[in-house]
Every structure is written in C-alpha cells, then in structure tokens.
C-alpha cells in the first residue's frame, strides 16, 4: 500500500507520517512538500519514505499516480484575506489530481470539530468547504474531525517563560470544559484509518476525535504548573475582547473568523449547543494534557 500525505509539513501531517513509518504495516509513504527542504532527516533516512514536490495551490504540481490513500490536511492560512476560498481551491486542486491519477481508493481528511456546520463556526468553515469538495473524490472517504489541539497552547510559551509566568485563554469562563486532543493522537488515528483494510464498515466514515477527557482553562493552568514546576497565572479573554485580541496578531478578515470560531464553542454558540454530527462516532485518544505539555516544552 502506498500512502501520500499532503501537505506533509503540517503538524498533523508529520505526526501521521511518523506513525506510519513507526508501524509494522510496511506501507510506503510519500510526503508531499511545497519546499522539499522541510522533509525531516529522520523521515528521509527511512527506506519506506519518499519526499515529493507538490503545492496544494497549484494543481499541475500534484501527482498521485500509484497512490492508494491520500491523507489531506488544510494548511493554516493566517495571512490570507479569504481563507475559506483558498481552502476550497486547495481541495479542488487535490480532487482534480486524484481524478487524474485514477489510483486513489481512499481519502483520509484531517478535519475539525464542527465541520458539519456551514455557518456560525468562523475559521472552521475552511474544513466545511473542504469536506464538501472531497466527499465524492474517492471510492472511500474518512473525515476525522479533531477537537481543539492541545498544542495550540504552545502559543503561550513566551509569556510562560517570563519572571511572572502567565498565559491567556480565549475560553471563558475559566471553568468551561471542552474536548481537546493531541497532535500525536491525531496522527495515530489518521494513520490507522489510512491502512485499515477495505471496505470501510461505514462510508463515509466520520470520526469526532477527542482526548481522554474534556479540559477547562483551569485544567490547563494546573497542567502548566505541574510541567513547569511553578505557579502560573491565568488571564481570561472575555468574549467582548476577542476581536481586539485576535486583531493584534491576525489580518482583519482572519481575526473576524477566529472571533466567530471561538464564540461558536462558548455558551450560546453553535458548537456549544450542537457539537456533534449524528453521523459521526466519537473516538478518544490517550494522550493527556500533561503528556502533551511535557512533549511541548521538552520535559
């Protein structure tokens, strides 16, 4: 079996490739990179791995000839004026290349929780439009809708290293618990579904992937304190402060999408009131928040 991962340089792409190469499945793995220098040395030294050049923004650069399974990730687009349209274009390019190759039997798309909703989810709409483009692009379809990445908290590491460590949370109130999952568990799940024998028991196969339990910002605070061995202050960003908060680091159009996405899982938001698709199955990973943070800070 030959599995392609595109784009391979993303967090979840790397985790999927690592799992495939570490497994006993003996699958051949093709990592597709816009910049081939991004392929890690430990991947390139593995005889089951090949790095290939390709850009999701350019359909003519994509070649899936001889590929059995394509694992797809929507790359982050923090500097784009219209991330939703870009995500749709990326998916269309991948779909076109899959059709041209005529060898792909399955797509595994690493999506997001809430991707079943067309509106009200902000940046998650990039995943909604990608699912719509890919849902008929191969004989077998797997959508892995991932909860909030535990590794997203890495954006707070700079302030956690200060003399008075603190981190900010956009989840309010601080006691609000919600599903979170590690990149490692995402990679394991995507790899397992990529090499799962055909036919799928359910097609399309839709998975909502969570961690072992839900976590609140207070749980995050405790996890940071345990891993760092020091007291950590929690600063909550209230809903009416979100647009200004995101506006300091993101272009206006993207800040607006992130504000809507965040509000979607707060009380009254669409993912708070209607989080799961009736067609999906919930699976839980094993990596805890403390486990993820230890990996994140190298302890």
N, C-alpha and C positions, 0 to 999 in steps of 0.2 A: 504494500500500500504506500502511496506517495501523498503526503500532506503538505499543502502550501499554507503559509501564514502571512497575511498582508494587512497592514504594514507590520513588519517584524520588529521594528524598533520601539514599538509602544510597550508600556509596562506589561500589559496582559499578553501581548504577542510574545515577548521574551519569556514570560512565565509558562506559556503554552509550549513553546519550543523546548524549554528546559525539561519540562515534564515528559514530553515525547522522547527526547534523547536519553533521559534517565530511565525510561521504562524498558521492559523486556519485549515490547511489541515489534522491535526491529523495523519500525516504519522509517521510510525515507522522508526527510523533512527539508522543504525548500523555504527559506526565509526570504521574503521579497522586501528590498530596501530601496528607497529613493537614493540614498547615499550608502554605497557598499562599505565604506569605512566604519559604519555603525554596527556591522556584524561583529559580535564579541569573539575574541580569540579562542575561547573555550568551545564555542559552537563550531568555528571553522576547523578546529583540530579533530572534530568528530567525523568519522567516515560516513555516518548516516545523514550528515547535514551538507546542504549546498546553499550558498548565498547567491541570490539572483537580483538583477536590477529591475526596478519597476516603480512607477509612480501612479498612485490612485487618481491623480488629477489628469493623467494622460493615458487614455485607453489604448493607444497604439504601443505603449511601452509594456503592456501586460501580456504575458504568455503563460497560459495554464495548460499547455499541451502535455498530456500524460499524467496530469494531476487527478487524483481520485477525490480528494476532500480539500476544500478551501476554508480556512479559518479566517474570518473577516473581523477587523476592528475599525471603528470610526475614529480616525486620529483627532486629537484635540485641535481646536481651531480658535484659539483665544484672541487672535489678531484679525480675524475675518469680520467684514461688515455684515455678512449674511451667512452665518454658519449652517443654517438649515438648507439653503440652496446648494451650498458646497457639499454637504453630506449627501444630498440627493445625487449630485453629479458624480461623486466618488462611487456611490453604489451602482449607478447606471453604467459607469465605466467597467466596474468589476463584472457586472451582469453581462455586458457585451463581450468581454474577454472570455467568460465562462462558456457562453454560447458558441463562440468561435472555436474554442478548444474541443468541445463535444466529448470530453472525457470525464468531466466532473460529475460525481454521483451524489455528493452531499456538500451542503454549506453549513458551517457552524458559525453563527454570528454572535459575537460577544456584545450584547446589547445592554440596556439599562432598565432597572425597575421603572415602571410607569410608561414604557414604550407602547403599551396598548392604547394609550390616550392620544388623540390627535391634537388636542388643545389643552391649555392650562398648566403645562409642565415646563415651559421655558426651553432651556437648552436640551432637554430630553427629547424634544421634537426631532432633533437630528437622528436619534435612534428610531423614532416612529417612521420617518420617511425612508430610512434605510431598510427597515423591515418590510415596508410596502414594496420597495423595489426588488428585494431579494426573495420574497416569499414564493415566487414561481420560477426562480432562476436555476434550480437543480431538482432532480427527482426527489431528494430527501433534504429536509430543512430542519435545523435546530436553532432556536433562539434562546440564548442564555441571558436572562435579564438580571443583571447584577445589582445588588444593593449598593449603598454608599461605600466607596472604597475606604478601608481603614487607613490606607496610605495617603489619603487626601490630607490627613492631619500633619503630614510632613511639611506642609506649607508654613507651619507654626514653629518649626525648629529654630529659626533665627532668634525669635523672642524667648524661646525656652532656654537658650544659651546665655541670656543676659544675667546680670548680677541679681536681678529680681525676676526670676523666671515667670512667664505668664503665656497664655495662649488665648486666642479668640475663638468663639464658637458662634456660628450663624443659626444653630439650632436653639430655639427658645420655646418654653422656659428651659432652664438647665436640666430639669428632671425629665424632659421629653426623651423617651427611649425609642429608638428606631433601628431597623436592620442595618448592619454593616458587615462587610465581607473583605477578606484579604485578597490581594492580587495572587498570592500563591494558590489559594483555593480556587480562584477563577481559572488559573492555568491548568490545574488538575482536572477541573470539570470539563473545560474545553477540550483538553487532550483525550479524556476518556470518551467523550461523545464523538470525537473525530475518528477514533479507531473502533468504535462499537460496531459489531457485525450488523450487516443489513439482513432483513429490513428492520427499520425502526418500529417499535411497538406502537407508537403514535406518530403521525406525520401530518402537519408539522409538530415537532417536539418542542414545547415551550417550558422553560425552567425559570423559576424565580429563585435566584441563588442568594442565600443569606449566610451570615456567620453562625457560630454555635448559639448565640443569643443576641437579643437587642441590647444596645448600649445608649446611654444618655451622655450629655456633655459632662455631667458629674462623674460618670464612669470613666470617661476619657481623662479627666483630671486625676483620678485615682491611679489609672494605668500609667500616666506620665510620671506621677510621683513615685510609683513603685520602680519603674525602669530607670529614672534619673536619680533616685535616692535623695530627693529634696522636695520641699514644698513648692507647689506650683499654683499660681493664681489663675482663676478662670474669669474671663471677661466676655459676657454675652452680648452679641449684636442683636438689638431688638428689631422686629420686622420693619418698623418705620425708618431704620437706619441702614437697611440692606443696600438700597440703590446707591447711596453715598459711599458705603463701604466698598462695594464692587467697582464703583466708578473711579476709585483711586488706582486701580490696577488693571482694569479692562476697558476696551473701547466702549463707547456708549451703547451701541446695539447689543454687544455681548453682555455688558453689565445688566442690561434690561432682561435678557434671557436668564441669566443666573439669578437675578432677583426673583423672577417668576418661578424658576425651578425650586429655589429654596422655600418660597412661600407655599409651594404645592405640597410639601410634606409637613408643614406646620398645621396647627389646629385650624380647621376650616378649609384647608387646601384639598385638591382633588386626590392626592396620594395619601392624605390622612384619612379621608372618608372612603376612598375606593382604591386601595393599594394593589389588589391582585386581580389578574385576569382569570375568570372561571376556567379557561382552557389550560392554565399553567399548573405545574406541580412545584411545590416548594422543596428545595434541597438545601441542606445546611452543611457548610464547611466545618473544619475542625480547628482552624487557627483562631486563637483568641486575640483580643485587642492587645494584651500584654505581649503575646508572642510576636505580633506584627510590629509593635513598637520596639521590641528588642532588636529585631532584624533591621528596622529603620535607622536606629541610632548606633548599630554595630555593637550591641552588648548581649 
